[in-house]
Amino acid sequence: MSPTYTIKDALKKIEHYCAYQERCHEEVESKLRTMKMDSNEIDQIIAQLIKDNFLNEERFARSFARGKHRIKHWGNVRITNELKFRKINQRLITTALKEITPDEYFETFEKLALRTWENTRETNTMKKRKKVCDSLLRKGFESALVYEQVTQLEKLE
């Protein structure tokens, strides 16, 4: 049987959860539901977390965008979609994407495109082109950027 929590106990547990890494409201709400808290208690706890600065959607969005770009090499499209999935509003998404400078974005994109091109073992140029494009599009880079880059890489061979 799962333990039942008082609001005080739940708050303490969720404070640790939020202190460990940035969280969005959606993740915290979901966690509280698994702890069998009701809607009023969830609202009360979330309000307290915001007041004590354990929960901040803008800070979460900025951190998420920076981390996913620098560590997982995601493009703006994928970052935007993932933040929308987490119910982050468009204004915060726009702010978060400003965390990645255009220079850093293109440098990461070019390195990733080159590495993907070099590591794709395919003798048929059209198939190789499609595989590389698909890979870069899955990472969330803009299609115009991807096709332009792949065309340039193709010319180098």
PyMOL commands that set and color helices and strands:
alter all, ss='L'
color gray80, all
select helices_A, chain A and resi 7-20+25-34+39-51+57-70+76-85+90-97+102-119+125-138+143-156
alter helices_A, ss='H'
color red, helices_A
deselect
rebuild
show_as cartoon
